[in-house]
Amino acid sequence: MKLINKFTSWYLGISAFVFLVGGILTFYSFESHIEIAQAKEQEKLLHHICQKIENGVPYEKLVREQLHIAEIPYNSPVKKVTLSDTLAWSPQLQRIDRQIKASASYKINGHHYDISVYNMMINTDDVTKVVFESMAGIFLLLIVLLWVFIRLGSERILAPFHNTLDEIHRFSLKNKQAIHLPETSINEFNRLNHFLEKMMNKAICDYNSLKEFSENASHELQTPLAIIQGKLELLMQSPISDEQAGLILSSLNALDKLNKTNQSLILLTKLENQEYESIEEINFSQLVNETLEGFEELLEMKSITLQKQIEPHISLRLHPVLASILLNNLFSNAIRHNICNGTISVTLTPKKLYIENTGKAPSMPTEELFRRFKKENPDSIGLGLSIVKQICELHFFEITYKYIDYRHAFVVCFKNAKTQKEAEYMEVASS
């Protein structure tokens, strides 16, 4: 839901509640004022009749359908004006209806008269109808004006917000360009823009520092690692004992593992920073076949049977290098965690890549397999599946893992998304 629609729905809800309560209060206020006004009018009518009798008009001539005058004993106590509801015949409606009655007694010119006047009472239903129609009309007018305001004014009022969204959408850390958001006439938008500028500029600085550190660390570590490896290989060629050879070989293996860990961490850093953006259309079917051919000798050594169903001419938008890393890590993982005389099944369709292999059940929860340094094989560095996960997220693929009936199954589902920023921006714009 859009922001302006959210505000409008809240405003209309509050307005409806206020109109309901206001309508009830207005109804009772109208009814009370009408009764008071009618009572005063009846009292005036009684005084007017008294004045006519004082002026010599015979009371018999004043009597009519809604006026009753009767002479009572002079010594009777004088009755003050009393008001009451009663049922009386209405000549206008030709029926008995609810009326207001005002009665009092007056001593005039040596006579004592009991005077009663009747008048129609305003029907409660009529008051309710008038109040309801008035409130409904005002509420409908409010809705129309709000709709016009939303259509005409929301774009202008929220224009700074949409401009900020556009700037965020175009923002990229790799461009190394500080973002500048214009000042607006709305304080909240200015505070938001200032915060975003500060946050993004800091993100650029942090990104540059991290990038520089990773590049320097990679460069500085490679040289000593290469020197150590060269020295150890020279030692292996010199006259040494079997025990010394075993120690040197163990050191070379640890050094090789350290070198792989260094390269994998650098790759993960580049993936997280989205430094691989040269995505292009590649023949994924051909790449899968070529990658599997590179593992033929290793499959023969472990006596693993390969079953493949690869549909031809399947094209995907991928970074070529990352596509190779993705397939190499998945296939090497299927071989490493397989058993002797086991099987590997590879299926490729336009919608997914399915890799299944025989093997022992995992010793850790399946949801932790894609986390860094989570490994079952001590010879592994525990970063292969983390890299696979990052590559899938970068290209908006969804990877899942299951273990059923002594078989490991990885499924990579391909999705047709443009970029994550575009997807998020479209989601914000549509809401």
C-alpha positions in Angstrom: 0.0 0.0 0.0 1.3 3.5 -0.9 2.1 5.9 1.9 -0.5 8.4 0.9 -3.2 5.7 0.8 -2.1 4.6 4.2 -2.6 8.1 5.6 -5.9 8.4 3.8 -7.3 5.2 5.1 -6.4 6.2 8.7 -7.8 9.7 8.2 -11.1 8.3 6.8 -11.4 5.8 9.6 -10.9 8.5 12.2 -13.3 10.8 10.4 -15.9 8.1 10.2 -15.7 7.5 13.9 -15.9 11.3 14.6 -18.8 11.7 12.3 -20.7 8.8 14.0 -20.1 10.2 17.5 -20.8 13.7 16.2 -24.0 12.6 14.6 -25.3 11.0 17.8 -24.4 14.1 19.8 -26.0 16.3 17.2 -29.2 14.2 17.2 -29.6 14.5 21.0 -28.7 18.2 20.9 -31.3 18.9 18.1 -34.0 17.0 20.0 -33.3 18.9 23.3 -33.3 22.3 21.6 -36.4 21.5 19.7 -38.2 20.5 22.9 -37.1 23.6 24.7 -38.1 25.8 21.8 -41.5 24.2 21.6 -42.0 24.6 25.4 -41.2 28.3 25.2 -43.6 28.7 22.2 -46.4 27.1 24.2 -45.9 29.3 27.2 -46.0 32.4 24.9 -49.3 31.1 23.4 -50.8 30.7 26.9 -49.8 34.3 27.8 -51.2 35.5 24.5 -54.6 33.8 25.2 -54.7 35.4 28.7 -54.1 38.8 27.3 -57.1 38.3 24.9 -59.4 37.3 27.8 -58.2 40.3 29.8 -59.0 42.5 26.8 -62.6 41.3 27.0 -62.7 38.6 24.4 -65.1 35.8 25.6 -63.2 32.6 26.2 -65.8 30.6 24.4 -64.8 32.2 21.1 -61.1 31.3 21.7 -61.7 27.6 22.1 -60.6 25.5 19.1 -59.4 22.0 18.5 -55.9 22.5 19.9 -57.0 24.9 22.6 -59.2 24.0 25.6 -60.4 26.6 28.1 -62.6 25.8 31.1 -63.7 28.0 34.0 -63.0 26.4 37.4 -63.9 27.5 41.0 -62.2 30.8 41.8 -60.9 29.5 45.1 -59.0 26.6 43.5 -55.2 26.9 43.7 -53.5 28.5 40.7 -51.6 25.9 38.6 -48.3 26.9 37.2 -47.3 26.1 33.6 -46.8 22.4 33.2 -45.6 20.6 30.1 -46.3 17.0 29.2 -46.5 14.6 26.3 -49.9 13.4 25.4 -51.8 11.7 22.6 -54.3 13.9 20.8 -56.2 14.1 17.5 -54.2 15.8 14.8 -56.4 17.5 12.2 -53.6 17.9 9.8 -52.7 14.2 9.8 -56.2 13.0 10.6 -55.0 10.6 13.2 -54.1 10.5 16.9 -50.4 11.5 17.2 -47.9 12.4 19.9 -48.2 16.1 20.9 -46.9 18.4 23.6 -49.4 19.8 26.0 -48.9 23.0 28.0 -51.5 23.8 30.7 -51.9 26.4 33.5 -54.6 28.2 35.3 -55.1 32.0 35.5 -57.3 34.4 37.5 -58.6 37.0 35.1 -61.2 39.7 35.8 -62.7 37.8 38.8 -62.8 34.5 37.0 -60.5 31.4 37.2 -59.6 29.7 33.9 -57.9 26.4 33.2 -56.2 26.7 29.8 -54.5 23.9 27.8 -52.8 24.2 24.4 -51.6 21.4 22.2 -49.0 21.3 19.5 -47.4 18.6 17.3 -44.1 17.3 18.5 -41.2 16.8 16.0 -40.9 13.1 15.2 -37.6 11.5 16.3 -37.3 9.7 13.0 -37.4 13.0 11.2 -34.6 14.4 13.3 -32.6 11.2 12.8 -33.1 11.4 9.0 -32.0 15.0 8.8 -28.9 14.4 10.9 -28.0 11.3 9.0 -28.4 13.0 5.6 -26.4 16.0 6.7 -23.5 13.9 8.1 -23.5 11.5 5.1 -23.4 14.4 2.7 -20.5 16.0 4.5 -18.6 12.6 4.7 -19.1 12.0 0.9 -17.9 15.5 0.2 -14.8 14.7 2.4 -14.1 11.5 0.5 -14.4 13.3 -2.9 -12.1 16.1 -1.8 -9.6 13.6 -0.4 -9.6 11.6 -3.7 -9.0 14.8 -5.6 -6.2 15.7 -3.2 -4.6 12.3 -3.5 -4.7 12.4 -7.3 -3.4 15.9 -7.7 -1.4 16.6 -4.6 0.3 13.3 -3.6 2.7 13.3 -6.6 3.8 16.8 -5.7 4.1 16.3 -2.0 5.9 12.9 -2.3 8.1 14.0 -5.2 11.1 14.4 -2.9 10.6 11.0 -1.5 10.4 9.4 -5.0 13.6 11.3 -6.0 15.4 9.9 -3.0 14.3 6.4 -4.0 15.6 7.0 -7.5 19.0 8.1 -6.1 19.2 5.1 -3.8 18.3 2.8 -6.8 21.1 4.4 -8.9 23.6 4.3 -6.0 26.6 1.9 -6.4 29.6 1.4 -4.1 31.8 0.7 -7.0 31.2 4.1 -8.6 32.8 5.7 -5.5 30.6 8.8 -6.0 29.2 10.5 -3.0 25.4 10.9 -3.1 23.9 14.4 -2.9 20.2 14.6 -2.2 18.5 18.0 -2.7 16.9 20.0 0.1 13.1 19.9 0.3 10.4 21.9 2.1 9.5 19.0 4.3 11.6 18.6 7.5 11.1 14.8 7.7 12.4 14.3 4.1 15.4 16.6 4.8 16.2 14.5 7.9 15.9 11.3 5.9 18.1 12.7 3.1 20.8 13.9 5.5 20.9 10.5 7.2 21.1 8.7 3.8 23.9 10.9 2.6 25.9 10.3 5.8 25.2 6.5 5.7 26.1 6.1 2.0 29.2 8.2 2.2 30.3 6.2 5.2 29.5 3.0 3.3 31.7 4.2 0.4 34.6 4.8 2.8 34.1 1.5 4.5 33.9 -0.3 1.1 37.1 1.4 -0.1 38.9 0.5 3.1 37.8 -3.1 3.0 38.6 -3.4 -0.7 42.0 -1.9 -0.2 42.6 -4.2 2.8 41.6 -7.4 1.0 43.7 -6.5 -2.1 46.7 -5.7 0.1 46.2 -8.8 2.2 45.9 -11.0 -0.9 49.1 -9.5 -2.4 51.1 -9.5 0.8 50.1 -13.1 1.7 50.8 -14.6 -1.7 54.5 -13.6 -1.8 55.5 -15.2 1.6 53.3 -18.2 0.9 55.0 -18.8 -2.4 58.5 -18.4 -0.8 57.6 -20.8 2.0 56.3 -23.3 -0.6 59.4 -23.0 -2.6 61.7 -23.5 0.4 59.8 -26.6 1.5 59.9 -28.1 -2.0 63.7 -27.5 -2.0 64.0 -29.2 1.4 62.1 -32.2 0.0 64.7 -32.6 -2.8 67.6 -32.5 -0.3 68.9 -35.5 1.7 66.5 -35.8 4.6 65.1 -38.6 6.7 61.6 -40.1 6.3 60.4 -38.4 9.5 61.6 -35.0 8.1 59.9 -35.7 4.8 56.7 -36.5 6.5 56.8 -33.2 8.4 57.6 -31.2 5.3 54.8 -32.9 3.4 52.4 -32.1 6.2 53.6 -28.4 6.1 53.1 -28.3 2.3 49.5 -29.6 2.7 48.8 -27.0 5.4 50.3 -24.3 3.3 48.2 -25.4 0.3 45.1 -25.3 2.5 46.1 -21.8 3.7 46.5 -20.6 0.2 43.1 -22.0 -0.8 41.5 -20.4 2.2 43.1 -17.0 1.3 41.8 -17.2 -2.3 38.4 -18.3 -1.2 38.0 -15.5 1.3 39.1 -13.0 -1.2 36.5 -14.4 -3.7 33.8 -14.3 -1.0 34.6 -10.6 -0.3 34.4 -9.8 -4.0 31.1 -11.6 -4.2 29.6 -9.8 -1.2 30.8 -6.5 -2.6 29.2 -7.4 -6.0 32.4 -6.8 -8.0 31.4 -9.3 -10.6 28.9 -7.5 -12.8 29.9 -8.3 -16.3 27.0 -10.8 -16.7 26.5 -12.2 -20.1 24.6 -14.8 -22.0 26.4 -18.1 -21.9 25.7 -21.6 -23.1 25.2 -23.3 -19.7 24.7 -26.8 -21.2 28.1 -26.7 -22.9 29.7 -25.4 -19.8 28.2 -28.2 -17.7 29.4 -30.8 -20.2 33.0 -29.3 -20.3 33.2 -29.2 -16.5 32.1 -32.8 -16.1 34.7 -33.8 -18.7 37.4 -32.3 -16.4 36.3 -34.6 -13.6 36.4 -37.8 -15.6 39.8 -39.0 -14.3 38.8 -38.3 -10.7 35.5 -40.2 -11.2 37.4 -43.2 -12.5 39.9 -43.1 -9.6 37.0 -43.3 -7.1 35.0 -45.7 -9.3 32.0 -43.3 -9.3 29.4 -43.8 -12.0 28.2 -40.6 -13.7 24.6 -40.3 -15.0 23.7 -37.2 -16.8 20.6 -35.7 -18.5 21.6 -32.4 -19.9 19.2 -30.6 -22.3 21.2 -28.8 -25.1 21.3 -25.1 -25.8 20.3 -23.8 -22.4 21.4 -20.2 -22.1 21.7 -18.3 -18.8 22.8 -14.8 -17.9 25.8 -15.5 -15.7 29.3 -14.2 -15.1 31.5 -16.8 -17.0 34.1 -17.1 -14.2 31.5 -17.4 -11.5 29.6 -20.0 -13.5 32.7 -22.2 -13.7 33.4 -21.8 -10.0 29.8 -22.7 -9.2 29.9 -25.9 -11.2 33.4 -26.9 -10.0 32.5 -26.5 -6.4 29.2 -28.4 -6.7 30.8 -31.3 -8.7 33.9 -31.6 -6.5 31.6 -31.5 -3.5 29.6 -34.4 -5.0 32.8 -36.4 -5.5 34.4 -35.6 -2.2 31.4 -36.7 -0.2 30.7 -39.7 -2.3 31.5 -43.4 -1.6 33.5 -45.9 -3.5 31.5 -47.4 -6.4 28.9 -44.6 -5.8 26.9 -42.7 -8.3 26.4 -39.0 -9.3 23.3 -37.9 -11.2 23.3 -34.6 -13.0 20.2 -33.2 -14.6 19.9 -29.8 -16.4 16.7 -28.3 -17.5 15.8 -24.7 -18.5 14.5 -24.2 -14.9 17.0 -26.0 -12.7 20.2 -27.8 -12.2 19.9 -31.0 -10.2 22.9 -32.8 -8.7 22.5 -36.0 -6.7 25.2 -38.3 -5.2 25.4 -41.2 -2.9 27.1 -40.7 0.5 26.8 -40.8 4.2 24.3 -38.7 6.1 25.6 -35.3 7.2 26.6 -34.9 10.8 25.3 -31.4 11.1 22.0 -29.6 10.4 21.5 -29.2 6.7 20.8 -25.4 7.1 24.3 -24.9 8.4 26.1 -26.5 5.4 26.1 -23.1 3.5 27.7 -21.2 6.4 31.4 -20.4 6.4 33.9 -23.0 7.8 31.2 -25.5 8.3 32.7 -28.8 7.1 32.6 -32.5 7.6 35.8 -33.5 5.8 38.9 -32.3 7.7 40.7 -31.8 4.4 38.1 -29.3 3.3 38.4 -25.6 4.0 34.7 -25.3 4.6 34.1 -22.4 2.1 33.0 -24.2 -1.1 29.3 -24.2 -0.4 29.4 -20.6 1.0 30.9 -19.5 -2.3 28.2 -21.4 -4.1 25.5 -19.7 -2.0 26.9 -16.3 -2.7 27.1 -16.9 -6.4 23.5 -18.1 -6.5 22.3 -15.0 -4.6 24.3 -12.7 -6.9 22.5 -14.2 -9.9 19.1 -14.6 -8.1 19.2 -18.3 -8.2 17.8 -20.4 -5.4 19.8 -23.3 -4.1 18.4 -26.0 -1.8 19.8 -29.2 -0.2 18.2 -32.4 0.9 19.4 -35.8 2.1 16.9 -38.6 1.3 17.6 -42.4 1.2 21.4 -42.1 1.5 21.6 -39.6 -1.3 22.6 -35.9 -1.2 20.7 -33.6 -3.6 21.5 -30.0 -4.5 18.9 -28.2 -6.6 19.7 -24.8 -8.2 16.5 -23.1 -9.5 17.0 -20.4 -12.1 15.0 -17.2 -11.7 14.5 -14.5 -14.3 15.2 -11.3 -12.3 17.0 -8.2 -13.5 18.9 -7.0 -10.5 18.2 -7.1 -6.8 18.1 -3.3 -6.6 15.6 -3.2 -9.4 13.4 -5.9 -7.7 13.5 -4.1 -4.4 12.8 -0.7 -6.0 9.8 -2.2 -7.9 8.5 -3.7 -4.7 8.7 -0.4 -2.9 7.1 1.5 -5.8 4.2 -1.0 -6.1 3.5 -0.8 -2.4 
